Amino acid sequence: MTVAYYMKIVEGHHGSDHRIGGLPSLSPEKIPWTPDDNGYFGFVCEFDVDGKAINLPKIQKIQLFQPIDDGDDPTPVVGLVRESHSTVNLAFQVQTHPLACDRDILLERKVDPDAMSDLNANLEVATLFKSKLSGVDPWQESSTNRQFVGLLREAESGLNFGGRTCCLYYLRDEDEVIVELK
């Protein structure tokens, strides 16, 4: 059995290290867009790499930013705060994305089944597709180089992913986190 941390999203900021909206607590190591696109992206959410729900080497926080314009590709871009870069960068100016209303993400530890069973008969499989950190990748796309970090569902988060689910993967060889919408 694989441990997963399922998200419960609550209105307002009450001190959680995992949250939607507001502004980033720290600046990312590098801005995940070109300087020409400043003002085009808004902060969406931040996940704390706490060694439990998310365990990645030398990374302190995962931040998601998304284009502000509704008609653009809703795929978020990732900003990483590495342990060696843990100071606030006052020169980093970013706005909050208009759909990223202040919400805390609370985590509930549960156990995912190790194997996907019959998709048509097992309600347990449906749970695998809920917003979570760690656990079983419901698309089973993890590999020796690709680690499933978690997923954030549009309906649960109040964000816009074009009707899809935001999936995070850590690429070991590149030491990066990527986003895929599925």
C-alpha positions in Angstrom: 0.0 0.0 0.0 1.1 3.5 -0.8 0.6 6.5 1.5 -1.2 9.5 -0.1 -2.2 12.9 1.4 -5.6 13.9 0.2 -6.5 17.5 0.0 -9.3 19.3 1.8 -9.5 22.8 0.6 -11.0 25.4 3.0 -11.8 29.0 2.5 -9.3 31.6 3.8 -5.7 31.5 4.9 -5.2 30.0 8.4 -1.5 29.2 8.3 -1.3 26.1 6.2 2.0 25.5 4.3 0.0 24.3 1.3 -2.3 27.0 -0.1 -4.1 28.6 -3.0 -4.1 32.3 -3.6 -2.3 35.2 -1.9 1.3 35.7 -2.9 4.2 33.3 -2.8 5.9 33.1 0.6 9.4 33.0 -1.1 10.5 33.9 -4.6 11.3 31.0 -7.0 14.9 30.2 -7.9 14.3 31.5 -11.4 11.2 33.1 -12.9 9.4 30.4 -15.0 8.7 32.8 -17.9 10.6 35.3 -20.0 10.9 38.9 -18.8 8.7 39.9 -21.7 5.8 38.0 -20.0 6.0 39.9 -16.7 2.5 40.9 -15.8 1.1 38.1 -17.9 1.2 35.4 -15.2 -0.5 35.2 -11.8 0.3 33.2 -8.7 -2.0 30.2 -8.2 -0.8 28.0 -5.4 2.2 26.8 -3.3 3.0 23.4 -1.9 5.6 23.0 0.9 8.1 20.2 0.3 7.8 18.8 3.9 9.5 15.4 3.5 6.1 13.6 4.1 3.5 14.6 1.6 6.1 15.7 -0.8 9.7 14.4 -0.6 12.0 15.9 -3.2 15.8 16.5 -2.8 16.9 20.1 -2.2 13.5 21.6 -3.0 11.7 23.6 -0.4 8.5 24.8 -2.2 6.7 24.1 -5.4 4.8 27.1 -6.8 2.3 27.3 -9.7 1.7 30.3 -11.8 -0.9 30.6 -14.6 -1.6 33.0 -17.5 -4.1 35.7 -16.4 -6.0 35.8 -19.7 -9.0 33.4 -19.8 -8.4 32.6 -23.5 -4.8 31.4 -23.1 -3.6 27.9 -22.5 -4.4 27.2 -18.8 -1.4 25.0 -18.2 0.4 26.3 -15.1 4.1 26.9 -15.0 6.2 25.8 -12.1 8.5 27.9 -9.9 10.8 26.0 -7.5 12.2 27.4 -4.3 15.3 25.4 -3.6 16.8 25.0 -0.1 19.8 27.0 -1.1 17.6 29.9 -2.3 15.3 30.4 0.7 15.2 34.2 1.0 12.4 36.6 0.0 13.3 38.3 -3.3 11.7 41.8 -3.0 12.4 42.4 -6.7 10.1 39.5 -7.6 6.7 41.1 -8.5 3.8 38.9 -9.3 0.1 39.3 -9.0 -2.4 36.8 -7.6 -4.3 35.0 -10.3 -8.0 36.2 -10.3 -9.3 32.7 -9.8 -6.9 31.9 -7.0 -9.2 32.9 -4.1 -7.5 32.6 -0.6 -7.8 28.9 0.5 -5.8 26.7 2.7 -5.1 23.1 1.7 -5.3 20.7 4.6 -3.9 17.2 4.1 -5.4 13.9 5.3 -3.1 10.8 5.3 -4.7 7.8 3.6 -3.5 4.6 1.9 -3.9 4.1 -1.8 -4.0 0.6 -3.2 -0.8 -0.5 -4.9 -2.5 -1.8 -8.0 -5.3 -0.4 -10.1 -8.1 -2.9 -10.2 -11.1 -3.1 -12.5 -11.9 0.6 -13.3 -15.6 -0.1 -13.8 -16.4 -2.0 -10.6 -14.2 -0.4 -7.9 -15.2 2.9 -6.3 -11.8 2.9 -4.6 -10.3 3.8 -8.0 -12.4 6.9 -8.2 -10.7 8.2 -5.0 -7.3 8.0 -6.7 -8.4 10.8 -9.0 -9.2 13.3 -6.1 -6.8 16.1 -5.3 -3.8 14.7 -3.4 -0.1 14.7 -2.9 1.9 11.5 -3.3 0.2 8.2 -3.5 -0.6 6.2 -6.6 -0.5 8.0 -10.0 -4.0 7.2 -11.4 -2.5 7.4 -14.9 0.4 5.1 -13.9 2.9 7.3 -15.7 5.6 7.2 -13.0 8.9 5.5 -13.9 12.4 5.3 -12.6 13.0 8.9 -13.9 9.6 10.3 -13.3 8.0 10.6 -9.8 4.4 11.4 -9.3 4.1 14.4 -6.9 0.4 14.9 -6.9 -2.7 16.2 -8.6 -5.1 19.1 -8.2 -8.6 18.9 -9.6 -10.3 21.9 -11.1 -13.6 21.3 -9.3 -12.0 21.0 -5.9 -9.7 23.9 -6.2 -11.9 26.5 -7.9 -9.1 27.0 -10.5 -9.4 26.7 -14.3 -7.4 23.9 -16.0 -9.6 23.8 -19.1 -11.8 21.0 -17.6 -8.7 18.8 -16.9 -6.7 17.8 -13.9 -3.4 19.4 -13.0 -0.7 16.7 -12.5 2.7 17.3 -11.0 5.7 15.1 -11.8 9.3 15.3 -10.6 11.9 14.5 -13.3 14.9 13.0 -11.5 17.4 13.4 -14.3 16.6 17.1 -14.8 15.9 17.8 -11.1 12.7 19.7 -12.1 9.0 19.6 -11.5 6.7 19.7 -14.5 2.9 20.1 -15.0 0.7 18.1 -17.3 -3.0 18.6 -17.7 -4.9 15.4 -18.2 
